[in-house]
Amino acid sequence: MHSNSYWYLGLGIASLLLLAYVCFRTRSARCLLLFAAMVGFGYLIETVIYIFLDSYRYYPKLIKNDPYYDSNMGAVASNMLTLPAVATFIAYFGLGWRWITGLTVLMVLIEWLFLKLGIYEHHWWKLIYTAAGFPVYFWVGKVLYRQMSRRLRGTLHWLILYLIVSPLSGTLHILPIMLFECRIYQVDWFADPSRDTTAFAAVYYLSISVLHVVAIKLNGRMQWAKYVLIAGFALLITVVLKSTGILKSLTWWDPLYYVLSPCLVLGAAQAIENILAIDPKSEGIRQ
C-alpha cells in the first residue's frame, strides 16, 4: 500500500470512531440519519466545486490505474466520512461557536498538512475558502439537527429525506464504476473520460433520487408497484443511454446492477422514512 493511502485511511478511521462515539452516547437512529443528510449536503457541494469546477485534486493512491477515480476516493474520505462525522458531533452535543471555530481550525490544519505532504492539491481553491465554508457547513448540521428533533412536515420533510437518500444512491452508483470499471458515460463535457463519467453519474443519481423520494411519498396498498416503477425507469434510462451512445457497459452484470440497485435504495429509503415518521420525543431527543 502506498504511503499516501495511510493518511486517508487514518483520517477515515478516526472519523468512523468519532461517529461511533456520538452514536453510542446518543443511542438514537437519527444520529446516523443526520450523518447521512450531511453526507448528502457535502455531495451536492462537491458536485459543483470539485467535479464541475475542478477546485482541487486528491492523491490517496488507492486506485492505481485511474488518477481521477483515485482522486474521487479521496473525496469520499473527506465528504462521506470526516466532515459529516464532525458536523454530527457538533450538532448532537450542542457545541457552540468556540467549538466550531476550533474544529474549523483543526480541519484547515489537516488540509494544510495534506498540501505540504503532496497528497492533495489546490487548483483554484484556497485555504481561506475552507476556513469560511466549514462554519457554514457545521451550522447547516445544527439547523438540520433542530429540524429532525421535531416531527417533520411538508417540503422540509421531502428535502431532508432527499439529503439522506441521495448519497446512498450516489455511492452505490459511482463505486462500482471506480472499482470495477463496469461502465463509462460519454457526454464530452470534459477531456478526461473518468471526469466525464463522474459528472454524468452525479447528474444521474441526483435525478433518480428525486424519483425515490416521490415514490416513498406515494401511498397505497400496492407498495410493490413502487419497485416496479423504479426498476422500469432505470431500465428505460439504460436503454435510452445505450441507444444514444452515452452509456457503454463494460461488464455483463452492469445493466442488471443499475436496474436493480435503485430498488435497494428504495427499500432503504422506506426504512428511513419509517424512522423519520416516529415522533422524536418518543426517542428522548433533546429539543
Secondary structure as UniProt FT lines:
FT   HELIX           3..26
FT   HELIX           29..46
FT   HELIX           47..52
FT   STRAND          56..58
FT   HELIX           67..76
FT   HELIX           77..82
FT   HELIX           83..92
FT   TURN            93..94
FT   HELIX           97..117
FT   STRAND          120..122
FT   HELIX           127..148
FT   HELIX           154..180
FT   STRAND          183..185
FT   HELIX           193..217
FT   HELIX           224..243
FT   TURN            244..245
FT   STRAND          247..249
FT   TURN            252..253
FT   HELIX           254..276
FT   HELIX           280..283
//
